[in-house]
């Protein structure tokens, strides 16, 4: 027999569920944004494991062992609300976009690797070259600029085939 009251009536305060969802979502967002390292657009086993472990560790903080469907729906709606609100805020206000989403990180400039930035994001030379090959680039000297974007994708700007990477010579005096 289905226990409709147990299934639909929350056993915890709705305000507490919303507060727990808010605190946990914003805490996880801050951890993932400011502590976790962004990497090039590959998802490895370690990345998946971290997400699963974080979800499992956060579950009790989110839910306090709720039992009703209503509590689960309220918690999911709270998480979705904060996700939408942060996206809207970062879209609407540029200052928040810079805070909520990391700026592009230069990895190659004028055909030379920025090893400091690569080291900061734990990107090896082989990983970078692999990403460049996926953009149809065989040598670093073809790259005017390559940046690691906030979403983990590598954006690449190549030197034009007609463009000389050296600055133009100044005209002769007296001409």
CORURHU-V574982 format. One record per run of one state. SS is the DSSP state (a for helix, b for strand, c for the rest). FROM is the first residue (numbers start at 0). TO is the last residue. If there is no record, write none. Layout:
ss->SS from->FROM to->TO
ss->SS from->FROM to->TO
This chain:
ss->c from->0 to->2
ss->a from->3 to->7
ss->c from->8 to->12
ss->a from->13 to->33
ss->c from->34 to->43
ss->a from->44 to->62
ss->c from->63 to->67
ss->a from->68 to->91
ss->c from->92 to->92
ss->a from->93 to->99
ss->c from->100 to->103
ss->b from->104 to->108
ss->c from->109 to->110
ss->b from->111 to->112
ss->c from->113 to->113
ss->a from->114 to->119
ss->c from->120 to->123
ss->a from->124 to->133
ss->c from->134 to->138
ss->a from->139 to->141
ss->b from->142 to->147
ss->c from->148 to->152
ss->b from->153 to->157
ss->c from->158 to->174
